[in-house]
Amino acid sequence: MLKVVLITGGSSGIGKAIGEFLQSNGYIVYGTSRSPEKYKRSKFPILALDVKNNDTICACVAEVISKEGRLDVLINNAGVGITGPIEEIPEAEIKNNFDTNFFGPINVIKAVLPQMRKQNSGLIINVTSIAGYMGLPYRGVYSASKGALSLITEAFRIELKDFNIKMTNLAPGDFATNIAAGRYHAPALNTSPYKLYPSVLQNIDDDVDNSDDPIAVAKAVKKIIENNSPRIHHKVGAFMQKFSIVLKFILPDKTYEKLLIKHYKL
């Protein structure tokens, strides 16, 4: 039986790469977007869904189940970036980031669980970030929202174990996508005391522009789907990005902090 996959944020970037790769490998794929009419040439159907609007979430999940009779895999990929000195980021933007990166995925999970419980099977992959393992300067809000999603996945896994529903984190590093275009940037003000923020922001954008093809993430997703017992945490990205997580757990806190300061030239 072909597996039915729903990918939030499947119209571009990592989500699009995952969808096209899975479809080419025989999966039945549905993606989502807040504006599906813009993606009529997509290689797989794009349905309307806004992770901040529970009505659209429920309608989208119901449509997939109505068409296919089941839902085997949810990939919580929709997310948004945010940069800036935490002191200077408006509270509304911080809340928007958590609404999209944390509360949104939780609500999509809640919408698919009844069907997966009915099937006595299902897999949920939460796309987090290597940035979620550490508090990165001028990306602290993003780190926090992705870190929160990673932690709640650990709790969800235990709560869902009796229903044969599996859940895992997939933490990508930097990949060549258009994430910078949709990211909230706190403005670099001449009056700001955070004089090094503009140079850090430029380095962040350069890292994305010079990163690998997101097809690597798509291949990692396929491996997870085909694994009957996926690990709690999966990472995909450049060696040093993944190794930074190892260093986080083996080095003293202040030593690791000094490495981050040196890396960002702060």
C-alpha positions, 0 to 999 in steps of 0.5 A: 500500500502506498503511503500518504504523506502530508507536508506543511510548508510544501510549496518551496524550499525544504518542503518542496524538495521533500515532496518531489523526492518522495513522490518520485519514489512512489509516495502519495504526497500532499503539500500545504501553503497559505496561498495554494493558488500560486503553486498550480504547477507544483508536481504534487497537490498543494492544499490550503493551510495556515499553521496559525489558523486551526480551522484551515488545519482541520479542513486540510487534514479532513480533505486528505483523509476524504481523498485517500482514506488514510494519512500515514506520515505528517511532516511538520516542515512549515516554519519561519526564521527570525533574527535580531537582538532579543531586546529589540525584537517586538513582542508581537514578532516573538509571539508570531515566531512561536505561533508558527514554529511551535504552536502551529506544529502542535495543532497539526499534530492534534489534527492528525492523531485521531486518524492515526490512532484509528489506523493504529499506525502513523509517523510524524516528523518534526523539522526542527533545526540544529540551531535548536540545540543551542542559544545562538546570538541574534537568533535566540528566538529561532533557537528557542522555538525550534528547541521547544518543538524538539523537546515536546517531541520527546514527550509526545513520543512517550505519550503515543507509544501505545498507539503505534504512532511514531514521532521524531525530530529531524534537525537540518543545518543550513541549506540553500533555500529562500528562508532569508526572504521570509525571515523577520529581521530586526532592523539594524539601527544606527542608534542600536547598542548592538553594533555587531548585529549587521555583520552577524546577520550578513554571515547568517545569510551567507551561510544559507546562500553557500549551503548544500542542496535541500535534497539531502534533507529529502533523502534523510526523510525517506530513510526515516519513513522506511525505518520501522523504529526511527531514532528520537533525533536525526540531524542532517547538514555539514559535518561541523554543524552536526559536530557542534551539537556533540561539542555542546554536550561534552564541553563545559558551558563557558568553553562552548560559549567562547567557541560561539563568540569566536565563531561569530566574531563577537 
